[in-house]
Amino acid sequence: MTMQLYPAIDLRAGNCVRLHQGDYAQETVYGSDPAAMASHWIDQGATWLHVVDLDGARAGHPVQAAAVRAIVEAAGAVPVQVGGGLREVEHIRAMLDLGVRRVILGTRALRDPAWTEQVVRDHPGRVVLGLDARDGLVAVQGWLETDTVTVAEVLARMVDWPLAAIVFTDISRDGTLRGCNVEATAQVARGATMEVIASGGIGSLEDILAVARAGLPGCIVGRALYDGRVDLYQALEAVRKTTS
């Protein structure tokens, strides 16, 4: 099966941005029209979009709903997954009502497993767990805090939940362009019962192909696309050849 590539659209103050290692003080703005950015990646061949409300992740509730709506409308038939600040049932319902295909849960999912399990069972196949880690420990609150829970402990809790997928990010790599931590991601995949999508640090086509060769089903690409280090169309073609 061909690995899926997810162009990342990170939203802050209505702009498309990228942060260095989740640091809000190290922000680069790449555009002021999220819908146009969505259309750009779709024109390049994207068949999924990965959207993060950075303001929402920090505030604990969705902030960029208007931008998300514009992205979903621009995307048309291309599915969109959205995370950032989704910590109440009404937040999740609001995103799904906008036409978002999958919601990504992070902080509350990791701190309130009972609540999360109910949400996942109420929306089977529509919830993705955002599992962000630093040195094997889970990071929460928009990466502003590192919890004492290990990745292995989280996977053990969720072994029979009908999650759509897990997005795993080694945040020591995110925004650095030093390559994804393929080994750590593959280890998570071996301990999981659902798809594990690689995220964080992709800086070149070779980094993407390393993820594909590891047999992982998906990879999120952010800054490398915006900086022109990776051409999405060429990357999709190369992945198809590698995994066919």
Rosetta blueprint (number, residue, H / E / L):
1 M L
2 T L
3 M L
4 Q E
5 L E
6 Y E
7 P E
8 A E
9 I E
10 D E
11 L E
12 R E
13 A L
14 G L
15 N E
16 C E
17 V E
18 R E
19 L E
20 H E
21 Q L
22 G L
23 D E
24 Y E
25 A E
26 Q E
27 E E
28 T E
29 V E
30 Y E
31 G E
32 S L
33 D L
34 P H
35 A H
36 A H
37 M H
38 A H
39 S H
40 H H
41 W H
42 I H
43 D H
44 Q L
45 G L
46 A L
47 T L
48 W L
49 L E
50 H E
51 V E
52 V E
53 D E
54 L H
55 D H
56 G H
57 A H
58 R H
59 A H
60 G L
61 H L
62 P L
63 V L
64 Q L
65 A H
66 A H
67 A H
68 V H
69 R H
70 A H
71 I H
72 V H
73 E H
74 A H
75 A H
76 G L
77 A L
78 V L
79 P L
80 V E
81 Q E
82 V E
83 G E
84 G L
85 G L
86 L L
87 R L
88 E L
89 V H
90 E H
91 H H
92 I H
93 R H
94 A H
95 M H
96 L H
97 D H
98 L L
99 G L
100 V L
101 R L
102 R E
103 V E
104 I E
105 L E
106 G L
107 T H
108 R H
109 A H
110 L H
111 R H
112 D L
113 P H
114 A H
115 W H
116 T H
117 E H
118 Q H
119 V H
120 V H
121 R H
122 D H
123 H L
124 P L
125 G L
126 R L
127 V E
128 V E
129 L E
130 G E
131 L E
132 D E
133 A E
134 R E
135 D L
136 G L
137 L E
138 V E
139 A E
140 V E
141 Q L
142 G L
143 W L
144 L L
145 E E
146 T E
147 D E
148 T E
149 V E
150 T E
151 V H
152 A H
153 E H
154 V H
155 L H
156 A H
157 R H
158 M L
159 V L
160 D L
161 W L
162 P L
163 L L
164 A L
165 A E
166 I E
167 V E
168 F E
169 T E
170 D E
171 I L
172 S L
173 R L
174 D L
175 G L
176 T L
177 L L
178 R L
179 G L
180 C L
181 N L
182 V H
183 E H
184 A H
185 T H
186 A H
187 Q H
188 V H
189 A H
190 R H
191 G H
192 A L
193 T L
194 M L
195 E E
196 V E
197 I E
198 A E
199 S E
200 G L
201 G L
202 I L
203 G L
204 S L
205 L H
206 E H
207 D H
208 I H
209 L H
210 A H
211 V H
212 A H
213 R H
214 A L
215 G L
216 L L
217 P L
218 G E
219 C E
220 I E
221 V E
222 G L
223 R H
224 A H
225 L H
226 Y H
227 D L
228 G L
229 R L
230 V L
231 D L
232 L H
233 Y H
234 Q H
235 A H
236 L H
237 E H
238 A H
239 V H
240 R H
241 K H
242 T H
243 T H
244 S L
